Structures are given as C-alpha cells and as structure tokens.
Amino acid sequence: MISNLFIPIKPTPASRPRISRYGNYYPKGYTDFRKEIFRFFKGLSKQKFEETKDKPMFGVEIEIICKKPEKPTNAYPRGDIDNYVKAYLDSITYAQIAWEDDIQVISLKASKRYQEDGEDYGAKLTINRLLCT
C-alpha cells in the first residue's frame, strides 16, 4: 500500500459548500486545492487494492504540515483538523488510488503543525490495508 508519501501541496481544510439559487458550490480556494491534489494522486502509479469479494478496510496516518506565517497568532495552524483530513480522504476517493469509498477507512491518526525551519509544507501520508478477521 501507500507508505510514507509526501504530498508537496499547501494544505487547505475542506470548507462547507455554499448555497446559491443556482445550486451548491465550494469556495475557489478549496476547489483549486482539490484539483491540484487530484492531479497529484492521478500522477501516482495505481496502487489500487486487489479486487476481493469484500471491500477491504484501511488505516490512515496523516501529518499536516502547514506553512508558517511570519508572525503566527497561534502556536498551531488555523482550521479544524477534521476538515484538513476530509480534504485528503475525499481526494483519494475521487482519484481511486486506494479505496472505492472513504467509508472503508476504519482507523485514522492525524496531526497538524507548522513547518519547521527549512522544511517544506504539505502532508505526510501512510495508508495501510488492514486484515479482515
């Protein structure tokens, strides 16, 4: 499975869809992030799960490394961690590189932090296929 993958794209938390009289839409910043992350995942060689009668289960570990502002107002990045994770899980589902639907993710470990000096921002991702018992 995918192991120790670094995604060098500025993390963007998922946002709620906006509602207009013409339908629903996501804000431009989040839409641009989803397109960029989708292109990144599509560029990977397919590591899709082997077809089985039952859908496999997955465990995901993700470390979100946010760009550090010149003068941070908090010791931690803005944005809810669950919204950061949602953006990545939805993009993996859409790209179909590991699972068919992120409902198959049954274990999740996530953290977020600012980048350290000389470190690139992005996300460190590990996906493990879990054995069914």
C-alpha positions as CSV (number, residue, x, y, z in Angstrom):
1,M,0.0,0.0,0.0
2,I,1.0,3.6,0.0
3,S,3.6,4.2,2.6
4,N,5.5,7.3,3.7
5,L,4.2,9.5,0.8
6,F,4.9,13.2,1.0
7,I,2.4,15.5,-0.8
8,P,4.1,18.9,-1.5
9,I,0.9,20.9,-1.9
10,K,-0.2,23.6,0.6
11,P,-2.8,22.0,2.9
12,T,-6.3,23.5,2.7
13,P,-9.1,22.5,5.0
14,A,-12.4,21.4,3.5
15,S,-15.0,24.1,3.6
16,R,-18.7,23.8,3.7
17,P,-20.4,24.1,0.4
18,R,-22.1,27.4,-0.3
19,I,-25.7,27.6,-1.4
20,S,-27.0,29.9,-4.1
21,R,-30.1,30.0,-6.1
22,Y,-28.2,28.2,-8.9
23,G,-27.1,25.3,-6.7
24,N,-24.3,24.3,-4.4
25,Y,-20.6,25.1,-4.8
26,Y,-17.3,25.2,-2.9
27,P,-15.2,28.3,-2.5
28,K,-12.5,28.8,-5.1
29,G,-9.5,28.2,-2.7
30,Y,-10.8,24.7,-1.7
31,T,-11.8,23.9,-5.3
32,D,-8.3,24.7,-6.5
33,F,-6.8,22.6,-3.8
34,R,-9.0,19.6,-4.7
35,K,-8.0,19.9,-8.4
36,E,-4.3,20.1,-7.5
37,I,-4.3,17.2,-5.1
38,F,-6.4,15.1,-7.6
39,R,-3.7,15.8,-10.3
40,F,-1.0,14.7,-7.8
41,F,-2.8,11.5,-6.9
42,K,-3.6,10.7,-10.6
43,G,0.2,11.1,-11.3
44,L,1.0,8.3,-8.9
45,S,1.2,4.8,-10.3
46,K,-2.0,2.9,-9.5
47,Q,-1.7,1.2,-6.1
48,K,-5.3,0.2,-6.1
49,F,-6.4,-2.6,-3.8
50,E,-6.7,-6.1,-5.2
51,E,-10.3,-6.9,-6.1
52,T,-11.9,-9.0,-3.5
53,K,-15.4,-10.2,-2.7
54,D,-15.5,-8.0,0.4
55,K,-14.3,-4.4,0.3
56,P,-11.0,-4.1,2.2
57,M,-10.5,-1.9,5.2
58,F,-7.8,0.7,5.6
59,G,-5.9,2.6,8.3
60,V,-4.6,6.1,7.5
61,E,-2.0,8.2,9.2
62,I,-1.6,11.8,8.1
63,E,0.5,14.6,9.3
64,I,-0.5,18.0,8.0
65,I,2.4,20.4,7.8
66,C,1.1,24.0,7.3
67,K,3.0,26.9,6.0
68,K,4.2,29.0,9.0
69,P,3.2,32.7,8.8
70,E,5.8,35.3,9.5
71,K,4.0,36.2,12.8
72,P,1.7,33.4,13.8
73,T,-1.1,34.3,16.2
74,N,-1.4,30.8,17.5
75,A,1.0,28.0,18.3
76,Y,-0.9,25.8,15.9
77,P,-2.4,26.2,12.4
78,R,-5.9,27.6,11.8
79,G,-8.5,25.2,10.5
80,D,-10.1,22.2,12.1
81,I,-8.0,19.0,11.8
82,D,-11.1,17.0,10.7
83,N,-11.6,19.4,7.8
84,Y,-7.9,19.0,6.7
85,V,-8.2,15.2,6.8
86,K,-11.6,15.3,4.9
87,A,-9.9,17.1,2.0
88,Y,-7.3,14.4,1.6
89,L,-9.6,11.4,2.1
90,D,-12.1,12.8,-0.4
91,S,-9.4,13.4,-2.9
92,I,-8.0,9.9,-2.6
93,T,-11.6,8.5,-3.0
94,Y,-12.1,10.7,-6.1
95,A,-8.7,9.6,-7.6
96,Q,-9.5,5.9,-6.9
97,I,-5.9,5.1,-5.9
98,A,-6.5,3.1,-2.8
99,W,-10.2,2.6,-2.0
100,E,-13.6,2.9,-3.6
101,D,-15.1,5.0,-0.8
102,D,-13.5,6.5,2.3
103,I,-16.1,4.7,4.4
104,Q,-13.6,1.8,4.1
105,V,-11.2,3.8,6.4
106,I,-11.7,2.4,9.8
107,S,-8.6,3.7,11.6
108,L,-7.3,7.3,11.4
109,K,-4.4,9.1,13.1
110,A,-4.0,12.7,12.3
111,S,-1.9,15.7,13.4
112,K,-1.3,19.2,12.2
113,R,1.5,21.6,12.9
114,Y,3.5,24.5,11.4
115,Q,6.5,23.7,9.2
116,E,9.9,23.9,10.9
117,D,12.8,26.0,9.5
118,G,14.0,24.6,6.2
119,E,11.1,22.1,6.0
120,D,8.6,22.0,3.1
121,Y,4.8,22.3,3.8
122,G,2.4,19.6,2.7
123,A,1.3,16.3,4.1
124,K,2.9,13.1,5.1
125,L,0.5,10.2,4.3
126,T,0.6,6.5,5.1
127,I,-2.2,4.2,4.0
128,N,-2.3,0.6,5.2
129,R,-4.6,-2.2,4.2
130,L,-6.0,-3.9,7.3
131,L,-6.6,-7.6,7.5
132,C,-10.2,-8.6,7.9
133,T,-10.9,-11.0,10.7
